Amino acid sequence: MLVPVLPIATERMILRPFAPGDLDALVAIHGDERVVRYLPWGVRDRAELAGVLEEKALRTRVEREGDGLNLAGVDAESGALVADLSLMWRSTEHRQGEVGYILHPAHEGRGYATEGARAMLALGFDGLGLHRIYGRIDSRNAASARVLERLGMRREAHLVENEHLKGEWTDEVVYALLAREWVTRGGGASAP
């Protein structure tokens, strides 16, 4: 079980639960065609995102397989919501999780995705005791691939035309990192 002490401070961000005041930022993120291009859903409107926000605000702990943690990554200086971060507990038996991140389009290219995802890896490895955390991306998403590579994740698979999304067959690439690699690279305290 993982019940993180929130908020979490990183070098430039505060990671905290989503709150009602985050709706405008979520609309800017999930309402932008460029941002959702490689995601399994399309552009979402304000009404739909109000419901999504309510769900995200409740995801502040991970108790069992299938649970997810959603945190808002906020710029510590400006207070602007810059990232939508997630950690999913995918398997109890195999101690695996999945990391995810979606960046506000006004804050792309500044390292926020890497910084926020690194904090989520710490929660998964050091807080939840996961053995392996992976990230899945559309093969065309070069910016996201660079984030996962900067985190030290290894490209493990390229699945050809494995999903039919938004009217086309798409390839998926899987990156992963093991707990012992996390520790070796200075990311954590111990690796069972």
Steps between C-alpha positions, in 0.01 A plus 500: 500500500618854422360807672750771411554798724376786284599742371834380364763757408735438209767740376251733327158352564249417767311173445161510664151355467284645225255765622185668358704806402700287254217475247620781272850347482355155426293651220816658357679164517232251395323741269804547276513275192881506498516376859254212459624397155682195637257420783218246481232767537419805295450861598284525809260785570459690826198297618677167447818630665304612806418133560857392420628757751273361773642151437860623495451690828404172671807310379743589778583151626574158355358212703472209256577384150316713246509816714657814365655809649437830318688812601503854369851626429502870583783745429626596847573859399192594296243256639403397145392142443759367255453121508242226550696211657399142566622175652293185452548176697471244221595170670528390861651162414767645273535829696458714191374849440456747218605863495322766296516873442322760289648846475322834472580628148622836631769324707643246256873466446605616847563164668182494709390160363834342593502663844143399577537146365819454705301583814233249399770233449623573853149446633472171312840357588567650842142542622315205349794260471447425133751281316441647151335815367425549134378776275303442179501755221393541139809433288460837326530690828872583488477756782354243739764245399769753595337545843505127569859471379610791724346309790734211420224275372591240241305451180371143530242455228363647181153362435406547135145614426374357827230764556241663279472855630323796347442322170851364445722213601772618736821355637571497872844515662562372853777632725579360845723532803572249779528587868868398508571728203318782679728454804816463288424828326456677833122508495418314818608359829451126456397236252349178634 
